[in-house]
Amino acid sequence: MVARDLIDGLHKRLEDERAELVSQLDALQIDNDEQQADSGVGNHLADDASELFLRERNIALRGNTEELLAQIDSALKRMDAGSYGVCERCGQPIAAERLEALPYAAYCITCQAIVEQER
């Protein structure tokens, strides 16, 4: 079981990281809205290509940010439920060092490797 003081510290880190990710999503949305408003208005072909690249990059960044946000939300729910720090695959404790490095980890290091191989 993970020590309560460690959980409290990690909870704060996750909340802070969550707030930062929400801010990043908002900024990406504003950036995308501005790009769409300017799209194709008398631009040179190269400018249109650059805008398309930026829009696609923002879509990829948004997807990654949303995935990380979902992992953080899941970790916060596990904290509230009292199941934080327990591997979702094998039920064994997740090492405190792993949780400190990756506070939203849902799997122990062994199971994480297995999950990644299965993908």
Secondary structure, DSSP 8 states (H G I E B T S, - for coil): ---HHHHHHHHHHHHHHHHHHHHHHHHHHHHHHHHHHHTTSS--HHHHHHHHHHHHHHHHHHHHHHHHHHHHHHHHHHHHHT-TTB-TTT--B--HHHHHH-TT--S-HHHHHHHHHH-
